[in-house]
Amino acid sequence: MSKYLLHGTYTEEGLKGLLQEGGSKRRQAAEQVVQSVGGTVEAYYFSFGNKDFFLIADLPDNVSAT
């Protein structure tokens, strides 16, 4: 498997969930998505600026990463 650096921003609804439930639920949701395509999450980081999070994952291929 290859390592991928993914990043993203939260929608307004996702941001509300983050504020209500904390970051653990957002990470769990990301892990479920990665696992559904046969990958594993190595790291999940929250950030400031244009992107809300960065995710390092082992994924089977480019198609799974997209």
N, C-alpha and C positions, 0 to 999 in steps of 0.2 A: 504494500500500500504506500501511497505517497502522502506527504504532508501538505496541507493547504492552509493559507491564512485567509480567513473570511472576515468581512466586516459588515456592519449594517447600522441602520438607525431605527429607532422605535417609532411606530405610529402613535398618534395621540392616545389611542386605546391601550397600546402596549405600555406607554409611559405611565398611564393611570394604574395599570396593573403592577408595574414596578414600584410605584409609590405606596400602593396598598399592601402588596404581598411581599415586597422585598426582592432582592436580586436572585435568590435561590430558585424561585419559580421560573424566572426567565431563563436561567441556565438549564434547568430541567427540561424546559420546552425545546431549547436548542439541542440538547443531547438526544431527545426523542427523535427529532428530525434527522440528525446525523446517523443515529442507529438504524433508522428506517431504510437508509440506503446502504447499510453494511459498514458504516464507519464508526470511529470512536473519537471522543473529544479529549484532546490533550490539555487544553487550557482555554479559559474564557475570561476575558478582561473587560471591565467597564472603562469607558474613556470620556474625556471632555472634548468638545470641539465638534467637527462636522460628522463624526461617527460616534455612535453610542456604545458600541462594543466591538471587540476583536475576538476571533475564535480560531484556535489552531486545532485542526482535526486531521486524523488519518482517514483517508477515503480511498475506495477502490480505483477510481479513475476520474477523468475530467468531467464526464457526464454526471456522475454522482455528485461532484463538487458544485455543479451548476444547478 
